[in-house]
Amino acid sequence: MLILRPSTDADVPAITAIYAHHVLHGTGTFETTPPTEQDMTTRRLDVLARGLPYLVAEQGGKVLGFAYCQWFKPRPAYRYSAEDSIYLHADAAGQGLGKKLLADLVQQAEAAGVRKLIAVIGDSANAGSIGVHRSLGFSKVGVIQSCGWKFGRWLDIVLMEKSIGEGDRTPPETPAP
């Protein structure tokens, strides 16, 4: 049975291994050197300290994927916009897990006060990620061509967005400082 749940400290080794695979073999991230478990621990704790969700998908005691969102930019005016990230174990691709993780992330981001989710998808040929986002109502807003260099070639990024909750229909409860 698939379980979607908040991540724990015990998940960090699996999260690190999943991400390392994407760093070394994929174009969904533009990192070129896999971060250490300590790096991933620090990143995870930073997300959680901001009150944002960091989820894992687990089946049979094995972490098959993770998803989180982080503020899009650090300036106060951006505090209702977050960038999502989703990574799956290589064996879990193409089974609908990414869609389930993203759907849960959207709900939890809304509960955390996020009004806009932004996907910054590495590689315009990343049909899986683009398709998962599109299937959950994200709209493509642009492509930045040839902005990353990895595996001996230029890579684009695809920008997608989704308003959640009240979106921009109402002002936030906490106005800007």
ABEGO torsion letter per residue (X at the ends): XBBBBBBBAAAAAAAAAAAAAAAAABAABABABBBBAAAAAAAAAAAAAAGBBBBBBBBGGBBABBBBBBBABABAAAAABBBBBBBBBAAABGAGAAAAAAAAAAAAAAAAGBABBBBBBBEAABAAAAAAAAAAGBBBAEBBBGABBBGGBBBBBBBBBBBBEAEAABBBABBBX
